[in-house]
Amino acid sequence: MTQNKRSLEVAIEVDGEPYVWRIQRQPQWSSDVAGWRGMAIAVRHQEGQREAVLEFPPAPAPRRGTPLIKPPQVPPQVVAKAIAAAIVAGWDPHSRGKTVAILLDETGG
């Protein structure tokens, strides 16, 4: 897993294919949903156009003053499992079209 200094995208390889991902949304309070929303990552194939937003369930509410989550804090195995689960759920990273949102469990499955 390498990180480009110019962008916040992190490279990862899943089943021999190169992907890049970034944190799309930090865990946050939402008034339109029942309470806390979990972290979301945006992922795309390095040569593809279509992006997927992978949403994790909310963890316990963070304490006030807790620093933001940074990409190195997200385990690569969770990201890899989440990408594989998105593909199984029907996301085609080489197709064109709108961004796909996929809800995952806390382990990325």
Secondary structure by P-SEA (a helix, b strand, c coil): ccccccccbbbbbcccbbbbbcccccccccccccccccbbbbbbcccccbbbbbbbcccccccccccccccccccaaaaaaaaaaaaaacccccccccbbbbbbccccc
